[in-house]
Amino acid sequence: MEFFDNQKKLFGATFIMFLGLTILVAILPAFRNQRNNAPLPDAPPLSAEAVKGKAVFIANGCVACHTQQVRNLDMDKTWGSRPSIAADYADIHRTDIWRNTATLMGTERTGPDLTNIGTRQPSREWNLVHLFNPRIVVKESVMPAYPWMFTIKDEPGKDDVVVNVPEEFLKGKTGKVVAKADALNLVAYLQSLKQVPLPDGRPVPEFLYKREEKSTAGGGTGETKGPDGAALYATNCQSCHQPNGEGLKGAFPPLKGSKIVLDDNPETMVNIIMNGYNGRESEGFPPMPAVGTDNKLSAEEIAAIMNHERTSWGNSARQVTPEEIQKIIDAVKQ
């Protein structure tokens, strides 16, 4: 009873027990988790601009609508090449000595997931136009516009980054839209968001609950539909070239009536899809990313996209086959 009557011994023993439990339950497991979940070896550090852009991302509450986590569900394949793992978030550090930074994984997808947006949509020009007013490139978008990250100048300087904004979105103002530092840094952060390939030998997590292919409309033959060209176009191409295939004047070229799309020989079109294209920068069009390579599209998916583009909006070119496209891919692969 003397132990319980001596407050110094009682509180001392309690403190030692609490400290021991803290070490066993919290501190040692944390060190073990850090060793087991080290950053992936090829994960690049954020650039100085991307670090500032991350702060802009946090300050504007972008995490409220956008996640950065690809779940291990088949429906999440559109956001990344593999499900996210702990190592993807292991290299996230404190903002400074006073502030910790969450992983920005998010909980809601009012907007699309951004885990791999730097690969899915690497174009700085597209991201800046979308940031100025999302309705320019995605008419149905509910994302707010961020015009305060831009300014309008009559004569931009040689180092200014000019954004090609259609006149109807300038609300009667004249001049050139120029991106401010916050806009450029935010886009630099978005461009840095890319899934890092797993090291050789490490098993890649699988996507679960794969959706079954639906049978053809005729039914009973056991055949399955090929890839949906319209859906693939909407996922991979529509944000730039628009649902009507007319592109965006001064920003993204049209596919409607395009000589390349209508060419009987599809080699040039496949080459552009697989390797990108920068041959129209003198006309004000930004470089096109290598959509087919970046998004790991198969020959069947590329053929479906091409056939949709070659037979839509008044276009009437011959359809191509996956076998034909595969041969061209093998020939033009860089």
C-alpha positions as CSV (number, residue, x, y, z in Angstrom):
1,M,0.0,0.0,0.0
2,E,3.0,2.3,0.6
3,F,3.5,2.3,-3.3
4,F,0.0,3.7,-3.9
5,D,0.3,6.2,-1.1
6,N,3.6,7.6,-2.6
7,Q,2.5,9.9,-5.4
8,K,6.1,10.2,-6.8
9,K,6.5,6.4,-7.2
10,L,3.0,6.0,-8.5
11,F,3.3,8.7,-11.2
12,G,6.9,7.7,-12.0
13,A,5.8,4.1,-12.6
14,T,2.9,5.3,-14.7
15,F,5.1,7.5,-16.8
16,I,7.6,4.8,-17.4
17,M,4.9,2.3,-18.4
18,F,3.3,5.0,-20.8
19,L,6.7,5.7,-22.3
20,G,7.5,2.0,-22.8
21,L,4.1,1.4,-24.5
22,T,4.6,4.4,-26.7
23,I,7.9,3.1,-27.9
24,L,6.5,-0.4,-28.5
25,V,3.2,0.5,-30.0
26,A,4.0,3.7,-32.0
27,I,7.7,4.6,-32.4
28,L,9.2,1.2,-33.3
29,P,6.4,0.2,-35.8
30,A,6.8,3.7,-37.4
31,F,10.5,3.1,-38.0
32,R,9.7,-0.4,-39.3
33,N,7.1,1.0,-41.7
34,Q,9.6,3.6,-43.0
35,R,12.1,0.8,-43.8
36,N,9.5,-1.4,-45.4
37,N,8.0,1.4,-47.5
38,A,10.9,3.4,-48.8
39,P,10.4,5.6,-51.9
40,L,10.6,3.9,-55.2
41,P,14.2,4.1,-56.5
42,D,13.2,6.0,-59.7
43,A,10.9,8.5,-58.0
44,P,12.2,12.0,-58.9
45,P,12.1,14.8,-56.3
46,L,9.8,17.7,-56.9
47,S,11.4,20.7,-58.7
48,A,11.4,24.1,-57.0
49,E,8.5,25.2,-59.2
50,A,6.5,22.0,-58.4
51,V,7.1,22.5,-54.7
52,K,5.6,26.0,-55.0
53,G,2.8,24.6,-57.1
54,K,2.0,22.0,-54.5
55,A,1.5,24.9,-52.0
56,V,-0.9,26.6,-54.5
57,F,-2.7,23.2,-54.9
58,I,-3.2,23.0,-51.1
59,A,-4.1,26.7,-50.7
60,N,-6.9,26.5,-53.2
61,G,-8.4,23.3,-51.7
62,C,-7.9,21.2,-54.9
63,V,-7.8,18.1,-52.7
64,A,-11.5,18.6,-51.9
65,C,-12.5,17.5,-55.5
66,H,-9.4,15.5,-56.7
67,T,-7.9,12.4,-55.3
68,Q,-4.4,11.1,-55.8
69,Q,-4.9,7.4,-55.3
70,V,-5.6,4.7,-57.8
71,R,-7.6,2.0,-56.1
72,N,-7.1,-1.7,-56.9
73,L,-10.4,-1.8,-58.8
74,D,-10.8,-2.4,-62.5
75,M,-12.8,0.8,-62.8
76,D,-9.7,2.8,-61.7
77,K,-7.6,1.6,-64.7
78,T,-8.4,4.9,-66.5
79,W,-6.4,6.8,-63.8
80,G,-3.2,4.8,-63.8
81,S,-1.3,1.8,-65.0
82,R,-1.4,0.1,-61.6
83,P,-3.0,0.5,-58.2
84,S,-1.2,2.9,-55.8
85,I,1.0,1.4,-53.1
86,A,2.5,2.8,-49.9
87,A,5.9,3.5,-51.5
88,D,4.2,6.1,-53.8
89,Y,3.6,8.3,-50.7
90,A,6.8,7.5,-48.8
91,D,8.8,10.4,-50.0
92,I,6.3,13.1,-48.9
93,H,8.0,15.5,-46.4
94,R,7.0,18.3,-44.2
95,T,6.4,21.6,-45.9
96,D,8.6,23.2,-43.3
97,I,9.4,23.0,-39.5
98,W,6.0,24.4,-38.6
99,R,3.7,22.7,-41.2
100,N,3.1,19.1,-42.1
101,T,1.7,18.2,-45.5
102,A,-0.9,15.6,-46.0
103,T,-0.4,13.1,-48.8
104,L,-3.3,14.8,-50.7
105,M,-4.8,11.3,-51.4
106,G,-8.3,12.9,-51.1
107,T,-11.6,11.2,-50.5
108,E,-13.9,12.4,-53.3
109,R,-13.8,12.4,-57.0
110,T,-15.9,15.4,-58.0
111,G,-13.1,15.8,-60.5
112,P,-10.9,13.1,-62.0
113,D,-8.0,11.5,-60.1
114,L,-4.7,13.2,-60.5
115,T,-2.3,10.4,-59.6
116,N,-1.0,10.1,-63.2
117,I,-2.2,13.3,-64.7
118,G,1.4,14.3,-65.7
119,T,1.4,11.3,-68.1
120,R,-2.3,11.4,-69.1
121,Q,-2.3,15.2,-69.8
122,P,1.3,16.5,-70.0
123,S,0.6,19.5,-72.2
124,R,1.3,22.8,-70.3
125,E,-0.8,24.7,-72.8
126,W,-3.8,22.5,-72.2
127,N,-3.5,22.7,-68.4
128,L,-3.2,26.5,-68.5
129,V,-6.2,26.9,-70.7
130,H,-8.1,24.5,-68.5
131,L,-7.1,26.5,-65.4
132,F,-8.1,29.8,-66.9
133,N,-11.6,28.4,-67.6
134,P,-12.3,24.7,-67.7
135,R,-15.4,25.2,-69.9
136,I,-13.1,26.1,-72.8
137,V,-11.9,22.5,-73.2
138,V,-14.6,20.5,-71.2
139,K,-18.0,22.1,-71.8
140,E,-19.7,20.1,-69.0
141,S,-17.0,20.8,-66.4
142,V,-18.1,21.9,-62.9
143,M,-14.6,22.9,-61.9
144,P,-14.3,26.6,-60.9
145,A,-12.2,28.9,-63.1
146,Y,-9.0,30.6,-61.8
147,P,-8.7,33.8,-63.8
148,W,-6.8,35.6,-61.0
149,M,-3.8,33.4,-61.8
150,F,-3.6,35.2,-65.1
151,T,-3.3,38.7,-66.4
152,I,-4.2,40.3,-69.7
153,K,-1.5,42.4,-71.5
154,D,-1.6,44.3,-74.7
155,E,2.0,43.5,-75.5
156,P,3.4,40.4,-73.6
157,G,7.1,40.3,-72.9
158,K,9.4,37.8,-74.6
159,D,9.5,35.7,-71.4
160,D,5.7,35.8,-70.8
161,V,3.8,32.6,-71.3
162,V,0.8,33.4,-73.5
163,V,-2.3,31.3,-73.2
164,N,-4.5,30.9,-76.2
165,V,-8.0,31.7,-74.9
166,P,-10.9,32.1,-77.3
167,E,-12.4,35.6,-77.5
168,E,-15.8,34.6,-76.1
169,F,-14.2,33.7,-72.8
170,L,-12.4,37.1,-72.4
171,K,-15.8,38.8,-71.6
172,G,-15.1,41.8,-73.8
173,K,-11.5,42.3,-72.8
174,T,-8.8,42.7,-75.4
175,G,-5.2,41.7,-75.3
176,K,-3.3,38.5,-74.6
177,V,-3.8,36.2,-71.6
178,V,-0.5,35.7,-69.7
179,A,0.0,33.1,-67.0
180,K,1.2,34.4,-63.6
181,A,3.8,32.5,-61.4
182,D,1.0,30.7,-59.4
183,A,-0.5,29.2,-62.6
184,L,2.9,28.1,-64.0
185,N,3.9,26.6,-60.6
186,L,0.6,24.8,-60.2
187,V,0.9,23.3,-63.7
188,A,4.5,22.3,-63.0
189,Y,3.2,20.4,-59.9
190,L,0.4,18.7,-62.0
191,Q,3.0,17.7,-64.7
192,S,5.1,16.1,-62.0
193,L,2.3,13.7,-60.9
194,K,3.3,10.5,-62.7
195,Q,3.2,6.9,-61.5
196,V,6.7,5.5,-61.1
197,P,7.3,2.1,-62.6
198,L,7.9,-0.6,-60.0
199,P,11.5,-2.0,-59.8
200,D,12.1,-5.2,-61.9
201,G,11.1,-8.3,-60.0
202,R,8.5,-6.6,-57.7
203,P,5.0,-8.0,-58.3
204,V,2.6,-5.4,-59.8
205,P,-0.7,-5.3,-57.8
206,E,-3.7,-6.4,-59.9
207,F,-6.9,-4.5,-60.5
208,L,-9.8,-6.4,-58.9
209,Y,-13.4,-7.1,-60.0
210,K,-12.8,-7.0,-63.8
211,R,-15.8,-6.1,-65.8
212,E,-17.1,-8.7,-68.2
213,E,-17.2,-8.0,-71.9
214,K,-20.7,-7.7,-73.3
215,S,-21.7,-9.9,-76.2
216,T,-22.5,-8.4,-79.6
217,A,-25.9,-7.1,-80.3
218,G,-26.7,-10.1,-82.4
219,G,-26.3,-12.3,-79.3
220,G,-25.8,-16.1,-79.2
221,T,-22.6,-16.1,-81.2
222,G,-20.3,-15.9,-78.2
223,E,-18.4,-13.1,-79.8
224,T,-17.4,-10.0,-77.8
225,K,-17.4,-6.4,-78.8
226,G,-14.1,-4.7,-79.6
227,P,-13.0,-1.6,-77.8
228,D,-15.5,1.3,-77.9
229,G,-13.9,3.9,-80.1
230,A,-16.2,6.7,-79.0
231,A,-15.5,6.1,-75.3
232,L,-11.7,5.8,-75.9
233,Y,-11.8,9.0,-77.9
234,A,-13.7,10.7,-75.0
235,T,-11.1,9.5,-72.5
236,N,-7.9,10.2,-74.4
237,C,-8.5,12.8,-77.1
238,Q,-11.7,14.7,-76.5
239,S,-10.4,17.2,-74.0
240,C,-8.2,18.8,-76.7
241,H,-9.9,18.0,-80.0
242,Q,-13.4,18.5,-78.5
243,P,-16.5,16.3,-78.9
244,N,-17.3,17.7,-82.3
245,G,-13.7,17.1,-83.6
246,E,-13.3,20.8,-84.4
247,G,-10.5,21.3,-81.9
248,L,-10.0,24.7,-80.3
249,K,-9.1,27.7,-82.5
250,G,-5.5,28.8,-81.9
251,A,-4.9,26.0,-79.3
252,F,-5.7,22.5,-80.6
253,P,-6.1,21.6,-84.3
254,P,-9.3,20.0,-85.7
255,L,-9.7,16.4,-86.7
256,K,-12.8,17.1,-88.7
257,G,-11.7,17.3,-92.3
258,S,-8.1,16.7,-91.4
259,K,-5.9,15.5,-94.2
260,I,-4.0,13.3,-91.9
261,V,-7.2,11.7,-90.5
262,L,-8.6,11.2,-94.0
263,D,-5.4,9.9,-95.5
264,D,-5.9,6.3,-96.9
265,N,-2.4,5.5,-95.5
266,P,-2.8,5.6,-91.7
267,E,1.0,5.5,-91.0
268,T,1.3,9.3,-90.2
269,M,-1.7,9.2,-88.0
270,V,-0.4,6.2,-86.0
271,N,3.1,7.8,-85.8
272,I,1.5,11.0,-84.2
273,I,-0.5,9.0,-81.8
274,M,2.4,6.9,-80.7
275,N,5.3,9.4,-80.8
276,G,3.6,12.8,-80.5
277,Y,3.9,15.7,-82.9
278,N,5.3,19.3,-82.7
279,G,5.2,20.2,-86.4
280,R,2.6,23.0,-86.0
281,E,4.1,25.1,-83.3
282,S,4.7,27.9,-85.8
283,E,0.9,28.1,-86.2
284,G,0.4,28.5,-82.5
285,F,-0.5,24.8,-81.8
286,P,1.3,23.3,-78.8
287,P,3.2,19.9,-79.2
288,M,0.9,16.9,-79.0
289,P,2.0,14.3,-76.4
290,A,2.5,10.7,-77.3
291,V,-1.0,9.6,-76.2
292,G,-0.8,6.1,-77.4
293,T,2.6,5.4,-75.7
294,D,1.9,7.4,-72.5
295,N,-1.5,5.8,-71.9
296,K,-0.3,2.3,-73.0
297,L,-3.0,1.9,-75.6
298,S,-3.1,-1.4,-77.4
299,A,-3.3,-1.8,-81.2
300,E,-7.0,-2.7,-80.8
301,E,-7.7,0.5,-78.8
302,I,-5.8,2.7,-81.3
303,A,-7.6,1.2,-84.2
304,A,-11.0,1.8,-82.4
305,I,-10.1,5.5,-81.8
306,M,-8.9,6.0,-85.4
307,N,-12.0,4.4,-86.8
308,H,-14.1,6.7,-84.7
309,E,-12.2,9.7,-85.9
310,R,-12.2,8.6,-89.5
311,T,-15.9,8.1,-89.7
312,S,-17.3,10.9,-87.5
313,W,-18.2,14.6,-88.0
314,G,-18.6,14.1,-91.7
315,N,-15.2,12.3,-92.2
316,S,-15.5,9.2,-94.5
317,A,-12.1,7.4,-94.6
318,R,-11.7,3.7,-94.7
319,Q,-11.6,1.8,-91.5
320,V,-8.4,0.2,-90.2
321,T,-7.8,-3.1,-88.6
322,P,-5.8,-3.8,-85.3
323,E,-3.5,-6.1,-87.3
324,E,-2.7,-3.3,-89.7
325,I,-2.1,-0.8,-86.9
326,Q,0.1,-3.2,-85.0
327,K,2.5,-3.5,-88.0
328,I,2.7,0.3,-88.2
329,I,3.3,0.6,-84.4
330,D,6.2,-1.9,-84.7
331,A,7.6,0.2,-87.5
332,V,7.3,3.7,-86.0
333,K,8.1,2.8,-82.4
334,Q,10.8,5.1,-81.2
